[in-house]
């Protein structure tokens, strides 16, 4: 396992034990970066207008389409470290 993957796994674990729940925009950013890191670019159809949460998640993930897995991991790690320091 690479050092980046190890740091990413630690950041994922750390994100679950933050002292405060981040705002929705930050939560969507974390979700999008995690999905981009683990699954790559978003695929499939955008959820319908009645699925507000699914639609927001899809849009957040689609907004970073084309970002490389390693870059997404680094951004995720940096965001979690910022949240832990706050």
N, CA, C and O atoms as a CHARMM CRD file, in Angstrom:
* protein
*
  344
    1    1 UNK  N      0.84500  -1.18100   0.00000 PROA 1      0.00000
    2    1 UNK  CA     0.00000   0.00000   0.00000 PROA 1      0.00000
    3    1 UNK  C      0.89000   1.24400   0.00000 PROA 1      0.00000
    4    1 UNK  O      1.86700   1.32300   0.74500 PROA 1      0.00000
    5    2 UNK  N      0.54100   2.19800  -0.83500 PROA 2      0.00000
    6    2 UNK  CA     1.35000   3.41200  -0.93000 PROA 2      0.00000
    7    2 UNK  C      1.15200   4.30700   0.29000 PROA 2      0.00000
    8    2 UNK  O      0.18200   4.17500   1.03600 PROA 2      0.00000
    9    3 UNK  N      2.09100   5.21000   0.46400 PROA 3      0.00000
   10    3 UNK  CA     1.99300   6.15000   1.58600 PROA 3      0.00000
   11    3 UNK  C      0.76300   7.04100   1.43500 PROA 3      0.00000
   12    3 UNK  O      0.08900   7.35000   2.41700 PROA 3      0.00000
   13    4 UNK  N      0.47400   7.45200   0.19700 PROA 4      0.00000
   14    4 UNK  CA    -0.70300   8.28300  -0.05400 PROA 4      0.00000
   15    4 UNK  C     -1.97200   7.53700   0.33500 PROA 4      0.00000
   16    4 UNK  O     -2.85900   8.10800   0.97000 PROA 4      0.00000
   17    5 UNK  N     -2.06500   6.26300  -0.04200 PROA 5      0.00000
   18    5 UNK  CA    -3.24600   5.45700   0.29800 PROA 5      0.00000
   19    5 UNK  C     -3.37900   5.32200   1.81500 PROA 5      0.00000
   20    5 UNK  O     -4.48700   5.37000   2.35000 PROA 5      0.00000
   21    6 UNK  N     -2.25900   5.15400   2.50100 PROA 6      0.00000
   22    6 UNK  CA    -2.26900   5.05300   3.96100 PROA 6      0.00000
   23    6 UNK  C     -2.76900   6.35100   4.58900 PROA 6      0.00000
   24    6 UNK  O     -3.58300   6.32800   5.51200 PROA 6      0.00000
   25    7 UNK  N     -2.27200   7.49000   4.08100 PROA 7      0.00000
   26    7 UNK  CA    -2.72700   8.79500   4.59200 PROA 7      0.00000
   27    7 UNK  C     -4.20600   8.99200   4.29800 PROA 7      0.00000
   28    7 UNK  O     -4.94300   9.51300   5.13500 PROA 7      0.00000
   29    8 UNK  N     -4.64300   8.57800   3.11100 PROA 8      0.00000
   30    8 UNK  CA    -6.05600   8.70300   2.72400 PROA 8      0.00000
   31    8 UNK  C     -6.93900   7.87800   3.65900 PROA 8      0.00000
   32    8 UNK  O     -7.96200   8.36300   4.14200 PROA 8      0.00000
   33    9 UNK  N     -6.54100   6.63800   3.91000 PROA 9      0.00000
   34    9 UNK  CA    -7.31800   5.77800   4.80600 PROA 9      0.00000
   35    9 UNK  C     -7.40500   6.38100   6.21300 PROA 9      0.00000
   36    9 UNK  O     -8.44500   6.30200   6.86600 PROA 9      0.00000
   37   10 UNK  N     -6.30200   6.98300   6.67100 PROA 10     0.00000
   38   10 UNK  CA    -6.29800   7.62900   7.98300 PROA 10     0.00000
   39   10 UNK  C     -7.21900   8.84600   7.98200 PROA 10     0.00000
   40   10 UNK  O     -7.91400   9.10100   8.96500 PROA 10     0.00000
   41   11 UNK  N     -7.22600   9.60000   6.87500 PROA 11     0.00000
   42   11 UNK  CA    -8.10000  10.77100   6.77400 PROA 11     0.00000
   43   11 UNK  C     -9.56700  10.35700   6.74900 PROA 11     0.00000
   44   11 UNK  O    -10.41200  11.02900   7.34000 PROA 11     0.00000
   45   12 UNK  N     -9.87400   9.25500   6.06700 PROA 12     0.00000
   46   12 UNK  CA   -11.25500   8.75100   6.04200 PROA 12     0.00000
   47   12 UNK  C    -11.69300   8.39900   7.46500 PROA 12     0.00000
   48   12 UNK  O    -12.79000   8.76200   7.89100 PROA 12     0.00000
   49   13 UNK  N    -10.83900   7.70000   8.18500 PROA 13     0.00000
   50   13 UNK  CA   -11.15800   7.35900   9.57300 PROA 13     0.00000
   51   13 UNK  C    -11.28900   8.62300  10.42300 PROA 13     0.00000
   52   13 UNK  O    -12.18600   8.72100  11.26000 PROA 13     0.00000
   53   14 UNK  N    -10.40000   9.58300  10.20600 PROA 14     0.00000
   54   14 UNK  CA   -10.44800  10.83700  10.95000 PROA 14     0.00000
   55   14 UNK  C    -11.68800  11.65900  10.65700 PROA 14     0.00000
   56   14 UNK  O    -12.18100  12.37600  11.52800 PROA 14     0.00000
   57   15 UNK  N    -12.19600  11.56200   9.43500 PROA 15     0.00000
   58   15 UNK  CA   -13.38400  12.33700   9.06100 PROA 15     0.00000
   59   15 UNK  C    -14.62000  11.86300   9.81500 PROA 15     0.00000
   60   15 UNK  O    -15.59100  12.60600   9.96200 PROA 15     0.00000
   61   16 UNK  N    -14.57800  10.63500  10.28600 PROA 16     0.00000
   62   16 UNK  CA   -15.72600  10.07400  11.01300 PROA 16     0.00000
   63   16 UNK  C    -15.71800  10.45300  12.48500 PROA 16     0.00000
   64   16 UNK  O    -16.69600  10.21100  13.19300 PROA 16     0.00000
   65   17 UNK  N    -14.62500  11.04400  12.95000 PROA 17     0.00000
   66   17 UNK  CA   -14.53100  11.39500  14.36900 PROA 17     0.00000
   67   17 UNK  C    -14.22900  12.87600  14.57300 PROA 17     0.00000
   68   17 UNK  O    -13.55200  13.25400  15.53000 PROA 17     0.00000
   69   18 UNK  N    -14.73300  13.70700  13.67000 PROA 18     0.00000
   70   18 UNK  CA   -14.54500  15.15300  13.82700 PROA 18     0.00000
   71   18 UNK  C    -15.33200  15.64800  15.02500 PROA 18     0.00000
   72   18 UNK  O    -16.38200  15.09400  15.35100 PROA 18     0.00000
   73   19 UNK  N    -14.83800  16.68000  15.67800 PROA 19     0.00000
   74   19 UNK  CA   -15.51800  17.19600  16.86100 PROA 19     0.00000
   75   19 UNK  C    -16.85100  17.85700  16.51300 PROA 19     0.00000
   76   19 UNK  O    -17.78700  17.83000  17.31200 PROA 19     0.00000
   77   20 UNK  N    -16.93800  18.44700  15.32900 PROA 20     0.00000
   78   20 UNK  CA   -18.19200  19.06100  14.86600 PROA 20     0.00000
   79   20 UNK  C    -18.52800  18.53900  13.48900 PROA 20     0.00000
   80   20 UNK  O    -17.63800  18.25900  12.68600 PROA 20     0.00000
   81   21 UNK  N    -19.82200  18.40600  13.21400 PROA 21     0.00000
   82   21 UNK  CA   -20.24000  18.00100  11.87400 PROA 21     0.00000
   83   21 UNK  C    -20.05200  19.19300  10.94100 PROA 21     0.00000
   84   21 UNK  O    -20.54300  20.28400  11.23200 PROA 21     0.00000
   85   22 UNK  N    -19.34400  19.00400   9.81500 PROA 22     0.00000
   86   22 UNK  CA   -19.14700  20.10200   8.86800 PROA 22     0.00000
   87   22 UNK  C    -20.47500  20.53800   8.23000 PROA 22     0.00000
   88   22 UNK  O    -21.46500  19.80700   8.27200 PROA 22     0.00000
   89   23 UNK  N    -20.47500  21.72700   7.64800 PROA 23     0.00000
   90   23 UNK  CA   -21.68600  22.19800   6.95800 PROA 23     0.00000
   91   23 UNK  C    -21.93100  21.33300   5.71700 PROA 23     0.00000
   92   23 UNK  O    -21.06800  20.55800   5.30400 PROA 23     0.00000
   93   24 UNK  N    -23.11400  21.48000   5.13800 PROA 24     0.00000
   94   24 UNK  CA   -23.50300  20.63000   4.00900 PROA 24     0.00000
   95   24 UNK  C    -22.57500  20.77200   2.80700 PROA 24     0.00000
   96   24 UNK  O    -22.27100  19.77900   2.14600 PROA 24     0.00000
   97   25 UNK  N    -22.12500  21.97800   2.51700 PROA 25     0.00000
   98   25 UNK  CA   -21.23200  22.18500   1.37300 PROA 25     0.00000
   99   25 UNK  C    -19.92300  21.42100   1.56700 PROA 25     0.00000
  100   25 UNK  O    -19.40100  20.83100   0.62100 PROA 25     0.00000
  101   26 UNK  N    -19.39600  21.43200   2.78500 PROA 26     0.00000
  102   26 UNK  CA   -18.16300  20.71400   3.08300 PROA 26     0.00000
  103   26 UNK  C    -18.39900  19.20900   3.03200 PROA 26     0.00000
  104   26 UNK  O    -17.55100  18.46000   2.54500 PROA 26     0.00000
  105   27 UNK  N    -19.53600  18.77100   3.52900 PROA 27     0.00000
  106   27 UNK  CA   -19.87200  17.35100   3.47100 PROA 27     0.00000
  107   27 UNK  C    -19.94800  16.87000   2.02100 PROA 27     0.00000
  108   27 UNK  O    -19.47200  15.78100   1.70000 PROA 27     0.00000
  109   28 UNK  N    -20.54200  17.67700   1.15300 PROA 28     0.00000
  110   28 UNK  CA   -20.62700  17.32400  -0.26300 PROA 28     0.00000
  111   28 UNK  C    -19.23900  17.26900  -0.90000 PROA 28     0.00000
  112   28 UNK  O    -18.96700  16.40000  -1.72900 PROA 28     0.00000
  113   29 UNK  N    -18.36800  18.19300  -0.51400 PROA 29     0.00000
  114   29 UNK  CA   -16.99200  18.20100  -1.03300 PROA 29     0.00000
  115   29 UNK  C    -16.25700  16.93300  -0.59100 PROA 29     0.00000
  116   29 UNK  O    -15.57000  16.29700  -1.38900 PROA 29     0.00000
  117   30 UNK  N    -16.40800  16.57200   0.68300 PROA 30     0.00000
  118   30 UNK  CA   -15.79000  15.34100   1.17800 PROA 30     0.00000
  119   30 UNK  C    -16.31400  14.13000   0.41700 PROA 30     0.00000
  120   30 UNK  O    -15.54200  13.25600   0.02000 PROA 30     0.00000
  121   31 UNK  N    -17.62300  14.08300   0.21600 PROA 31     0.00000
  122   31 UNK  CA   -18.23900  12.97400  -0.51700 PROA 31     0.00000
  123   31 UNK  C    -17.68400  12.88600  -1.93000 PROA 31     0.00000
  124   31 UNK  O    -17.28700  11.81300  -2.38500 PROA 31     0.00000
  125   32 UNK  N    -17.66100  14.01400  -2.61800 PROA 32     0.00000
  126   32 UNK  CA   -17.19800  14.03100  -4.01000 PROA 32     0.00000
  127   32 UNK  C    -15.74000  13.60500  -4.11800 PROA 32     0.00000
  128   32 UNK  O    -15.38500  12.81600  -4.99400 PROA 32     0.00000
  129   33 UNK  N    -14.90100  14.12000  -3.23900 PROA 33     0.00000
  130   33 UNK  CA   -13.47900  13.75600  -3.27200 PROA 33     0.00000
  131   33 UNK  C    -13.26900  12.27900  -2.94500 PROA 33     0.00000
  132   33 UNK  O    -12.42500  11.61300  -3.54500 PROA 33     0.00000
  133   34 UNK  N    -14.04300  11.78000  -1.99100 PROA 34     0.00000
  134   34 UNK  CA   -13.94300  10.35900  -1.64900 PROA 34     0.00000
  135   34 UNK  C    -14.34100   9.49300  -2.84200 PROA 34     0.00000
  136   34 UNK  O    -13.62800   8.55600  -3.20000 PROA 34     0.00000
  137   35 UNK  N    -15.47500   9.80600  -3.45200 PROA 35     0.00000
  138   35 UNK  CA   -15.95300   9.01800  -4.59300 PROA 35     0.00000
  139   35 UNK  C    -14.99400   9.11300  -5.77600 PROA 35     0.00000
  140   35 UNK  O    -14.75100   8.11900  -6.46000 PROA 35     0.00000
  141   36 UNK  N    -14.45300  10.29900  -6.01800 PROA 36     0.00000
  142   36 UNK  CA   -13.50600  10.46700  -7.12100 PROA 36     0.00000
  143   36 UNK  C    -12.23900   9.66300  -6.85600 PROA 36     0.00000
  144   36 UNK  O    -11.65900   9.08800  -7.77700 PROA 36     0.00000
  145   37 UNK  N    -11.81400   9.62400  -5.59900 PROA 37     0.00000
  146   37 UNK  CA   -10.61500   8.87000  -5.22300 PROA 37     0.00000
  147   37 UNK  C    -10.81000   7.37000  -5.38400 PROA 37     0.00000
  148   37 UNK  O     -9.91800   6.66200  -5.85100 PROA 37     0.00000
  149   38 UNK  N    -11.98000   6.89800  -4.99300 PROA 38     0.00000
  150   38 UNK  CA   -12.20000   5.45000  -4.95400 PROA 38     0.00000
  151   38 UNK  C    -12.84500   4.88900  -6.21700 PROA 38     0.00000
  152   38 UNK  O    -12.55300   3.75600  -6.60100 PROA 38     0.00000
  153   39 UNK  N    -13.72000   5.66300  -6.87200 PROA 39     0.00000
  154   39 UNK  CA   -14.48700   5.14700  -8.01300 PROA 39     0.00000
  155   39 UNK  C    -14.16800   5.82400  -9.33600 PROA 39     0.00000
  156   39 UNK  O    -14.57400   5.33000 -10.38800 PROA 39     0.00000
  157   40 UNK  N    -13.45500   6.93900  -9.31200 PROA 40     0.00000
  158   40 UNK  CA   -13.17900   7.66600 -10.55300 PROA 40     0.00000
  159   40 UNK  C    -14.33700   8.58600 -10.91900 PROA 40     0.00000
  160   40 UNK  O    -15.13000   8.97400 -10.06000 PROA 40     0.00000
  161   41 UNK  N    -14.42700   8.93200 -12.20300 PROA 41     0.00000
  162   41 UNK  CA   -15.44700   9.87400 -12.65600 PROA 41     0.00000
  163   41 UNK  C    -16.86300   9.33700 -12.44000 PROA 41     0.00000
  164   41 UNK  O    -17.11200   8.13300 -12.50500 PROA 41     0.00000
  165   42 UNK  N    -17.77100  10.26200 -12.18300 PROA 42     0.00000
  166   42 UNK  CA   -19.17300   9.92300 -11.98200 PROA 42     0.00000
  167   42 UNK  C    -19.74000   9.30700 -13.26500 PROA 42     0.00000
  168   42 UNK  O    -19.38400   9.70700 -14.37400 PROA 42     0.00000
  169   43 UNK  N    -20.61100   8.34600 -13.09100 PROA 43     0.00000
  170   43 UNK  CA   -21.26500   7.69100 -14.22000 PROA 43     0.00000
  171   43 UNK  C    -22.75600   7.59900 -13.93700 PROA 43     0.00000
  172   43 UNK  O    -23.20000   7.78900 -12.80500 PROA 43     0.00000
  173   44 UNK  N    -23.51300   7.30800 -14.96800 PROA 44     0.00000
  174   44 UNK  CA   -24.93900   7.11200 -14.78700 PROA 44     0.00000
  175   44 UNK  C    -25.71700   8.40200 -14.93500 PROA 44     0.00000
  176   44 UNK  O    -25.17300   9.47200 -15.20800 PROA 44     0.00000
  177   45 UNK  N    -27.00000   8.25100 -14.74400 PROA 45     0.00000
  178   45 UNK  CA   -27.90100   9.39000 -14.89400 PROA 45     0.00000
  179   45 UNK  C    -27.99500  10.18700 -13.60700 PROA 45     0.00000
  180   45 UNK  O    -27.87100   9.65600 -12.50300 PROA 45     0.00000
  181   46 UNK  N    -28.21600  11.46600 -13.78500 PROA 46     0.00000
  182   46 UNK  CA   -28.41900  12.36400 -12.64800 PROA 46     0.00000
  183   46 UNK  C    -29.77200  12.03900 -12.01400 PROA 46     0.00000
  184   46 UNK  O    -30.76100  11.89100 -12.73200 PROA 46     0.00000
  185   47 UNK  N    -29.83500  11.92600 -10.69000 PROA 47     0.00000
  186   47 UNK  CA   -31.11400  11.63700 -10.03200 PROA 47     0.00000
  187   47 UNK  C    -32.16200  12.70300 -10.34000 PROA 47     0.00000
  188   47 UNK  O    -31.83200  13.85200 -10.63400 PROA 47     0.00000
  189   48 UNK  N    -33.41100  12.30600 -10.26700 PROA 48     0.00000
  190   48 UNK  CA   -34.52100  13.21400 -10.55200 PROA 48     0.00000
  191   48 UNK  C    -34.67300  14.30000  -9.50300 PROA 48     0.00000
  192   48 UNK  O    -34.04400  14.26100  -8.44600 PROA 48     0.00000
  193   49 UNK  N    -35.51900  15.26700  -9.81600 PROA 49     0.00000
  194   49 UNK  CA   -35.68000  16.42700  -8.92900 PROA 49     0.00000
  195   49 UNK  C    -36.30400  16.07500  -7.58800 PROA 49     0.00000
  196   49 UNK  O    -36.23000  16.87700  -6.65700 PROA 49     0.00000
  197   50 UNK  N    -36.91400  14.90600  -7.46000 PROA 50     0.00000
  198   50 UNK  CA   -37.49700  14.52200  -6.17400 PROA 50     0.00000
  199   50 UNK  C    -36.45400  13.95800  -5.21100 PROA 50     0.00000
  200   50 UNK  O    -36.70400  13.86900  -4.00900 PROA 50     0.00000
  201   51 UNK  N    -35.28500  13.57600  -5.73300 PROA 51     0.00000
  202   51 UNK  CA   -34.20200  13.04900  -4.90200 PROA 51     0.00000
  203   51 UNK  C    -33.17200  14.15800  -4.68800 PROA 51     0.00000
  204   51 UNK  O    -32.12700  14.18100  -5.33900 PROA 51     0.00000
  205   52 UNK  N    -33.47600  15.06800  -3.77700 PROA 52     0.00000
  206   52 UNK  CA   -32.62200  16.23800  -3.57300 PROA 52     0.00000
  207   52 UNK  C    -31.22200  15.87100  -3.08500 PROA 52     0.00000
  208   52 UNK  O    -30.23400  16.44200  -3.54800 PROA 52     0.00000
  209   53 UNK  N    -31.13300  14.93400  -2.16700 PROA 53     0.00000
  210   53 UNK  CA   -29.83000  14.54600  -1.62000 PROA 53     0.00000
  211   53 UNK  C    -28.99700  13.85500  -2.69900 PROA 53     0.00000
  212   53 UNK  O    -27.83000  14.19000  -2.90100 PROA 53     0.00000
  213   54 UNK  N    -29.59700  12.90500  -3.37900 PROA 54     0.00000
  214   54 UNK  CA   -28.88900  12.19600  -4.44100 PROA 54     0.00000
  215   54 UNK  C    -28.43200  13.12900  -5.54000 PROA 54     0.00000
  216   54 UNK  O    -27.33600  12.98300  -6.08200 PROA 54     0.00000
  217   55 UNK  N    -29.27800  14.08700  -5.86200 PROA 55     0.00000
  218   55 UNK  CA   -28.94800  15.05700  -6.90700 PROA 55     0.00000
  219   55 UNK  C    -27.77600  15.93900  -6.48000 PROA 55     0.00000
  220   55 UNK  O    -26.87800  16.20700  -7.27800 PROA 55     0.00000
  221   56 UNK  N    -27.78200  16.38900  -5.22400 PROA 56     0.00000
  222   56 UNK  CA   -26.68900  17.23100  -4.70500 PROA 56     0.00000
  223   56 UNK  C    -25.37900  16.45400  -4.70100 PROA 56     0.00000
  224   56 UNK  O    -24.33400  16.99200  -5.06900 PROA 56     0.00000
  225   57 UNK  N    -25.43300  15.18800  -4.28400 PROA 57     0.00000
  226   57 UNK  CA   -24.22700  14.36300  -4.28100 PROA 57     0.00000
  227   57 UNK  C    -23.70400  14.16300  -5.69900 PROA 57     0.00000
  228   57 UNK  O    -22.50300  14.27900  -5.94400 PROA 57     0.00000
  229   58 UNK  N    -24.59900  13.86400  -6.62500 PROA 58     0.00000
  230   58 UNK  CA   -24.21700  13.65200  -8.02100 PROA 58     0.00000
  231   58 UNK  C    -23.56200  14.91900  -8.58700 PROA 58     0.00000
  232   58 UNK  O    -22.51300  14.85200  -9.22800 PROA 58     0.00000
  233   59 UNK  N    -24.19100  16.06300  -8.34200 PROA 59     0.00000
  234   59 UNK  CA   -23.66000  17.33000  -8.86100 PROA 59     0.00000
  235   59 UNK  C    -22.28200  17.64400  -8.28400 PROA 59     0.00000
  236   59 UNK  O    -21.39600  18.10400  -9.00400 PROA 59     0.00000
  237   60 UNK  N    -22.10100  17.39500  -6.98700 PROA 60     0.00000
  238   60 UNK  CA   -20.80400  17.65800  -6.35300 PROA 60     0.00000
  239   60 UNK  C    -19.72700  16.76600  -6.95600 PROA 60     0.00000
  240   60 UNK  O    -18.60800  17.21300  -7.20800 PROA 60     0.00000
  241   61 UNK  N    -20.07100  15.50900  -7.18200 PROA 61     0.00000
  242   61 UNK  CA   -19.11700  14.56900  -7.75800 PROA 61     0.00000
  243   61 UNK  C    -18.82400  14.92000  -9.21500 PROA 61     0.00000
  244   61 UNK  O    -17.67400  14.86700  -9.64900 PROA 61     0.00000
  245   62 UNK  N    -19.86300  15.27700  -9.96800 PROA 62     0.00000
  246   62 UNK  CA   -19.68900  15.63100 -11.38100 PROA 62     0.00000
  247   62 UNK  C    -18.84400  16.89400 -11.53600 PROA 62     0.00000
  248   62 UNK  O    -18.16300  17.06200 -12.54700 PROA 62     0.00000
  249   63 UNK  N    -18.88300  17.77500 -10.55100 PROA 63     0.00000
  250   63 UNK  CA   -18.14100  19.04200 -10.62000 PROA 63     0.00000
  251   63 UNK  C    -16.63100  18.82400 -10.62800 PROA 63     0.00000
  252   63 UNK  O    -15.88700  19.68200 -11.10300 PROA 63     0.00000
  253   64 UNK  N    -16.17000  17.68700 -10.10800 PROA 64     0.00000
  254   64 UNK  CA   -14.72300  17.43600 -10.08400 PROA 64     0.00000
  255   64 UNK  C    -14.34200  16.33000 -11.06600 PROA 64     0.00000
  256   64 UNK  O    -13.27600  15.72600 -10.94300 PROA 64     0.00000
  257   65 UNK  N    -15.19800  16.07100 -12.02300 PROA 65     0.00000
  258   65 UNK  CA   -14.93200  15.05700 -13.04200 PROA 65     0.00000
  259   65 UNK  C    -13.60200  15.36000 -13.73400 PROA 65     0.00000
  260   65 UNK  O    -13.31200  16.51000 -14.06000 PROA 65     0.00000
  261   66 UNK  N    -12.81300  14.33400 -13.94900 PROA 66     0.00000
  262   66 UNK  CA   -11.52100  14.49700 -14.59700 PROA 66     0.00000
  263   66 UNK  C    -10.36600  14.64300 -13.62500 PROA 66     0.00000
  264   66 UNK  O     -9.20700  14.58100 -14.03400 PROA 66     0.00000
  265   67 UNK  N    -10.66100  14.83800 -12.34300 PROA 67     0.00000
  266   67 UNK  CA    -9.61000  14.92700 -11.33500 PROA 67     0.00000
  267   67 UNK  C     -9.01700  13.52800 -11.12500 PROA 67     0.00000
  268   67 UNK  O     -9.75700  12.55600 -10.97300 PROA 67     0.00000
  269   68 UNK  N     -7.71000  13.43300 -11.11700 PROA 68     0.00000
  270   68 UNK  CA    -7.05500  12.15400 -10.91800 PROA 68     0.00000
  271   68 UNK  C     -7.26500  11.61900  -9.50700 PROA 68     0.00000
  272   68 UNK  O     -7.49700  12.37900  -8.56700 PROA 68     0.00000
  273   69 UNK  N     -7.18000  10.31300  -9.37800 PROA 69     0.00000
  274   69 UNK  CA    -7.39800   9.66900  -8.08500 PROA 69     0.00000
  275   69 UNK  C     -6.42400  10.18500  -7.02300 PROA 69     0.00000
  276   69 UNK  O     -6.83400  10.49900  -5.90500 PROA 69     0.00000
  277   70 UNK  N     -5.13800  10.27200  -7.36800 PROA 70     0.00000
  278   70 UNK  CA    -4.14000  10.74200  -6.39600 PROA 70     0.00000
  279   70 UNK  C     -4.39400  12.18400  -5.99000 PROA 70     0.00000
  280   70 UNK  O     -4.26000  12.53200  -4.81700 PROA 70     0.00000
  281   71 UNK  N     -4.75800  13.02600  -6.94800 PROA 71     0.00000
  282   71 UNK  CA    -5.04200  14.43200  -6.66200 PROA 71     0.00000
  283   71 UNK  C     -6.26400  14.54600  -5.74700 PROA 71     0.00000
  284   71 UNK  O     -6.27100  15.33600  -4.80300 PROA 71     0.00000
  285   72 UNK  N     -7.29600  13.74800  -6.03600 PROA 72     0.00000
  286   72 UNK  CA    -8.49800  13.77100  -5.19500 PROA 72     0.00000
  287   72 UNK  C     -8.16800  13.30700  -3.78000 PROA 72     0.00000
  288   72 UNK  O     -8.67900  13.86600  -2.80900 PROA 72     0.00000
  289   73 UNK  N     -7.32000  12.29100  -3.65800 PROA 73     0.00000
  290   73 UNK  CA    -6.91600  11.82200  -2.32400 PROA 73     0.00000
  291   73 UNK  C     -6.19000  12.92500  -1.56400 PROA 73     0.00000
  292   73 UNK  O     -6.45500  13.14700  -0.38200 PROA 73     0.00000
  293   74 UNK  N     -5.27700  13.61600  -2.24000 PROA 74     0.00000
  294   74 UNK  CA    -4.52200  14.68600  -1.58700 PROA 74     0.00000
  295   74 UNK  C     -5.45200  15.81400  -1.13800 PROA 74     0.00000
  296   74 UNK  O     -5.28700  16.35700  -0.04600 PROA 74     0.00000
  297   75 UNK  N     -6.42200  16.16500  -1.97400 PROA 75     0.00000
  298   75 UNK  CA    -7.38400  17.20800  -1.59900 PROA 75     0.00000
  299   75 UNK  C     -8.23500  16.76800  -0.41300 PROA 75     0.00000
  300   75 UNK  O     -8.52400  17.56700   0.47800 PROA 75     0.00000
  301   76 UNK  N     -8.63500  15.49800  -0.40200 PROA 76     0.00000
  302   76 UNK  CA    -9.43500  14.96200   0.69400 PROA 76     0.00000
  303   76 UNK  C     -8.64800  15.01900   1.99800 PROA 76     0.00000
  304   76 UNK  O     -9.16400  15.45900   3.02500 PROA 76     0.00000
  305   77 UNK  N     -7.40300  14.57300   1.94900 PROA 77     0.00000
  306   77 UNK  CA    -6.52600  14.58800   3.13300 PROA 77     0.00000
  307   77 UNK  C     -6.37600  16.01800   3.66400 PROA 77     0.00000
  308   77 UNK  O     -6.49000  16.25700   4.86700 PROA 77     0.00000
  309   78 UNK  N     -6.12000  16.95800   2.75900 PROA 78     0.00000
  310   78 UNK  CA    -5.93200  18.36100   3.16900 PROA 78     0.00000
  311   78 UNK  C     -7.20800  18.91900   3.79900 PROA 78     0.00000
  312   78 UNK  O     -7.14600  19.64000   4.79500 PROA 78     0.00000
  313   79 UNK  N     -8.36100  18.58700   3.22000 PROA 79     0.00000
  314   79 UNK  CA    -9.62600  19.09300   3.77300 PROA 79     0.00000
  315   79 UNK  C     -9.89300  18.52400   5.15400 PROA 79     0.00000
  316   79 UNK  O    -10.30400  19.25700   6.05400 PROA 79     0.00000
  317   80 UNK  N     -9.66800  17.23900   5.33800 PROA 80     0.00000
  318   80 UNK  CA    -9.88600  16.62100   6.66000 PROA 80     0.00000
  319   80 UNK  C     -8.91800  17.22000   7.68300 PROA 80     0.00000
  320   80 UNK  O     -9.31700  17.49900   8.81400 PROA 80     0.00000
  321   81 UNK  N     -7.66100  17.42100   7.30500 PROA 81     0.00000
  322   81 UNK  CA    -6.69300  18.02600   8.23500 PROA 81     0.00000
  323   81 UNK  C     -7.13400  19.43000   8.61800 PROA 81     0.00000
  324   81 UNK  O     -6.99900  19.82900   9.77500 PROA 81     0.00000
  325   82 UNK  N     -7.65800  20.18000   7.66200 PROA 82     0.00000
  326   82 UNK  CA    -8.15600  21.53300   7.94900 PROA 82     0.00000
  327   82 UNK  C     -9.33700  21.47500   8.93700 PROA 82     0.00000
  328   82 UNK  O     -9.41800  22.28200   9.86300 PROA 82     0.00000
  329   83 UNK  N    -10.23100  20.52800   8.73100 PROA 83     0.00000
  330   83 UNK  CA   -11.39200  20.39200   9.61500 PROA 83     0.00000
  331   83 UNK  C    -10.98200  19.95200  11.01900 PROA 83     0.00000
  332   83 UNK  O    -11.57900  20.37900  12.00700 PROA 83     0.00000
  333   84 UNK  N     -9.95700  19.09200  11.10400 PROA 84     0.00000
  334   84 UNK  CA    -9.50200  18.63200  12.41100 PROA 84     0.00000
  335   84 UNK  C     -8.80200  19.75000  13.18100 PROA 84     0.00000
  336   84 UNK  O     -8.83600  19.77400  14.41200 PROA 84     0.00000
  337   85 UNK  N     -8.17400  20.66900  12.46300 PROA 85     0.00000
  338   85 UNK  CA    -7.46200  21.77200  13.10700 PROA 85     0.00000
  339   85 UNK  C     -8.42000  22.85900  13.58300 PROA 85     0.00000
  340   85 UNK  O     -8.08500  23.64300  14.47100 PROA 85     0.00000
  341   86 UNK  N     -9.60400  22.90500  12.99600 PROA 86     0.00000
  342   86 UNK  CA   -10.57200  23.97100  13.33200 PROA 86     0.00000
  343   86 UNK  C    -11.19600  23.76300  14.69500 PROA 86     0.00000
  344   86 UNK  O    -12.02400  24.56600  15.12400 PROA 86     0.00000
